[in-house]
């Protein structure tokens, strides 16, 4: 099931982790669609899209993340495919009225709430937990500033990683998504009324292809009630299929966050540019993938299950 190129994480992404996989045995014809690129081409840069295939989580951390997700049984043996967790924000008003914000007990969380992840080929099935982030996610967030320091602009780094004692630090959401082979997610722009600028996407387990395309109208920015479930049709002329390596980290901010859709096509594998940047391609079957997406919540968006629409993250 796992391609030889990515066997390093098989220990934690096999069938026993999140339920049975559905990889099919099939003959692979030469690619009939554009080949996914391993890195952003110089003539196709997208302002605010930051991705370097050589920047990857340490293997030990990736395995630890997957083991913790398994031990917490977040996906209920594969019966759910999405989990939302939240970290409390900090404001000047909160500090002045209550003193220092107390630490959050990662074991204390309210009951889960079921919903569905659109466009993935199965459901219903996600759960929501508020006001806490488990220790393994805090460790991930603590690792990222140094990992990304030399690969993103300083302004982006400050946006993603404000000082711990920052007076006005927004609440952070961590959303975990489970993908089996053949599953994907509809192209979308993350909800504008719920999430702020600066999104981090971490890929664990299997690699996959993310497709990015410019939205057809700038009205996406102007219309705060934009529904991510029904995004504008992308302009195919700007389409960018990007291969996300296991343990890779992708950042969306500014134009890439607001003016480009991103999604994952539902299929059992991907045609990917050969290593070394040649014109050849290789078929890489998909295995079980888990993504961790980190986003800032806008003021008032901490209320889960309101009229803001369904969650989307890749």
N, C-alpha and C positions, 0 to 999 in steps of 0.2 A: 504493500500500500504506500509506503513512504519511498520517495525516490532516493536513489543512492546519494545524491548530492546533499540531502538533508536528513540523513539517518541519525545525526547527533542528538535529536530531540525525541527520537522514537520512544524512549523510555517512558515519557509522560504523555504522548499524544496518541497512543494506540487505542484499540477498541475499549479497553477496560477503564479508560479515564472518563469518558462522557457518554457511554453507550455505543452500540454497534455502528460501524461505518458502512457506507453503501457504495463504495468504489466499484465500478462495473468493469468487467473485462471487455475491452473493445479494441478494434484495430484502429490505428492512428494514421489518417491520411495526411499528406502534406498540408501545411496551414492554408486555410482559405480566408483567414482574417488577418489583419496586421499583427505582427509579432510584438509581444510585450517587451519593453525596453528595461534594461537593468539599471539605468540611471537616466536622469533628465538630460536630454541632448542640449548642447549649447545654443542651438538655434530655436529652441522651444522652451525657453525658460518662462516660468509662470511666477510673477511677483508674489511673494508670500508662501510659495511652496518650497519647503526645505527637506531634501532627502538625499542621503549619501549611502549607497549600499554597503560601504565599508564601516559605517557607524552602526554597531549592533550591541545589544546587551551582552554582558558576559554570559557564557553558556551556563555557568552554575546558577546565576540569578534567574535565567529563563526557566531552568528546571525547577528551581525553588518556587517560582510563581505558579507553575503548572501543578506542582505537588500540593501547594496550599489550596489552590482552587479545587482540586480533587478532594482534599481532606475536609474542606468546608462543605462539600457536596452542593455547591452553588447551582449547578445545572441539574440536580436531582437525577443523576444517572442518565442524563440526556433527555429528560422529559421537558425541561425548559431550555431556552436558548439565549436568554438575556437576563442580566442582573444589573440593577442600578444601585450604587452606593454614593453617599454624600458626606462631604467634610464641611463642618461648620465654617462660615466666613467670619470676618472680623471687621467691625466698623468703629469709627471714633465714638459714636453715640453709645454703642454697646460697652466700650471700654470705660467711658466716663460714668455710666450709670451703674455698672456692675463690677468695676475694677478689671483685673486681668481676666481674659477669657479662660475658663478652666479647661484642662485637657479632656479629650473625649475618650470614654471607655470603649474600645473597639469591640467589646463583646456585647454591648448594650445596643439593641436595634429594635425598632418597632416591627409589628407583623409584616410579612411580605405581601405584595399586591401583584396580582397576575395581570398581564396585558399581552400584546403580541408584537413581534418584530415584523414589519411589512417587507414583502419582497424577498423572502429567504427560502420559500419552498416548504416550510413547515411551521407549526405553531399550534396552539396559542402559547407563546409561552415565554413569559419573562417574569421576573420578580423584582421588587423594589425594596430597598432598605435605606432608612434615612439616618442622618446625624452622625455617621461613623465611617471611618475607613480602617480596615484591618491592618495589622502591622506590616504584612508583606507588601501591601500597596504603598504604605508610607515609605518602606525601604526602596521601592521602585522610584517613587517621586524624589527621594533623596539622592538617588544615583544619577538621575537624568541631567541635572545642571552641569555636572562635570563632563558627562558623556557628550553633551551637545555643545559645550562651551566654544569650541573652536570651529564649529560648523554652522552656526546661525548668527545673525547680526546681534550686536549687544542690545539693541532696542527690543528685539524679539526675545532674547534671553530674559530681560527684565519683565517683559509681559508675561512670560510663562512661569517665571520663578521669582516672585517678589520676595523681599527679605522676610524672614519668619516673624519679625516684630513690626511688619508693615501695619500702619494704622488702619488702612482701608484695604483689606484683603478679601476678595469675593469668595463665596462658597464654591467649592470644587465638586464636580461630579466625576465619578469613575464608573464607566459602563463596560461590562464584560459581555462579549458576544461569542457564541459557539457556532461554528460553521463545520458541517460535514461536507464531504465531496458532493458536488452537484448543487450546492446551495450558494446563494449570493445575497445581495441587497440592492434595492432600487437606487438608481442615481438620485442624489438629493443634495440640498444645501441644509446644513444643520439649522434647526429652528431659530429664527431671528429673535423671537420674543422670549426665548428661554436661555439661550447661550450667548456669551460674549465672544470677544476675539481671542484667538490663540487656542488651537486644538492639537493634542498630541495623540498619535495612533501607534500603538506597539503591537507587533505581530508575534505570536507564539505558536509553536507546533509547525504546521505546514505553511509554505509560502502561498501567495495568491496574486492575482492581478487586480489592481485598482485602476479603473478608468476615470479620467478627469476630462471635463469638457466645459467650455464657457457657457453660461446660461444665455438665453436668447435675448434677454432684456435687462437693463439696469434697474427695472422696477423691483427686482428682488431686494435691492437695498432700501428703496423708498417705502415699500409696503411692509410694515411690521407684522401684519397678520399672515405673511407668507406661510403656506402649508408645505412642509418638507415632503409630504407624501405625494404631492402632485407638482413636481418641479417643472419649470419651463423646459421645453424641448431644447436640448443642447445643439450648438452649432458644430456639426461633425468636422468642419474644417480645422477646428482647434483641438480635436480629440487626442488624448495622450494615454495610452495603455502602459502602466508602470508595474513592474514586477516587484512585489514586496517580499524580500527575503525573510526567512524565519529569524526572529530576534531583531528585525529592523525597526527603526523609529522614524516616523514621518510627522512633519509639522505643517499645519495650515494656519495662516494668519493673513490679515489684510485682504488683498484681492483674491487670493486662492481660497480663503475661507468664505468670502461673501459672493464672489462673482463666478465661481466655478462649482459645478456639481462633481460629486465623487460617488462611486458605487462599485460593486463587485458583480461581474456577470456570473450567473448560475451555470456551472458546468463542472465536469469531473476532472479537468486538468487544463493546462495552459501551454501555448506555444511561446517560448521565451528565447530571447536573443542568446546565442552561444556565449559562453564565458570567453572573454578576450575581445568582445565587441566586433566579431566578424559578422558577415551577412547571413550566416547560417542560423538555424533555430533548433531547439530541442523541446520535445514534449515532456512536461513535468506533471505527473499525476498529482492531484490534490489529496491530502490526508486531512485529519481533523485539525482545524485551526481555531485558536482563541485569540481574540483581539481585546486589548485594554485601551479604551479611549478616555482621555482626561480633558475636561472642559470646564470653563468658568461659568457659573450661573449668574444671570443678571439679577439685580435686586427684585425681590418678590417672586422669583422663579423657584424658590426652594419648595413651594407647595407642589407636591407630586399628585398626578391624577386629575389636574384641573383641566381647563379648556384650551390648553396650549398645544394639544395634539400629541401624537405618538412620538416615541423616541426613535432616533436613527443614529447609528454610528457604525463604523466599519472596523 
